[in-house]
Amino acid sequence: MGTVKETRMNDALLTVAEVAELLRVPLSWVYDRTRKRGVERIPGFRLGKYWRFRETDILGWIERQRVGVRPGA
């Protein structure tokens, strides 16, 4: 079982710019994915006018995207 500090690090809130850097995509791509519906929507939430993303949610979303891709497609 991790410490409180380790838990906080795993649940760190990321900005749009940090998510774009993590995924190596433009900011506009991240914003576009916040407007999608279904599995293409990137998991995030609004704090006032600002989007925030939990790092663990983003990493899980990446894995689901990877697993969802068929070999050879």
C-alpha positions, 0 to 999 in steps of 0.5 A: 500500500502506497503512502499518501504522497505516492497516492497524490503523485499518482492522482496528480491533476494535469493541465491541458498543456501537460496532457498535450506534452505527455501525449505529444500532441497539439493543445488543440487535439486535447481540447478536441478530445474533450468535446468528443463523445464515447471512447474517443473522449479524453477523461477530464473535468472542468474547474471553472473555465479550466480543464484538469485531468487525473494522470491515472485516468489519462494513462488508463485511457491511453491503454484502452485506446491501445487495446482497442486497436486491432492488429493490422488496422 
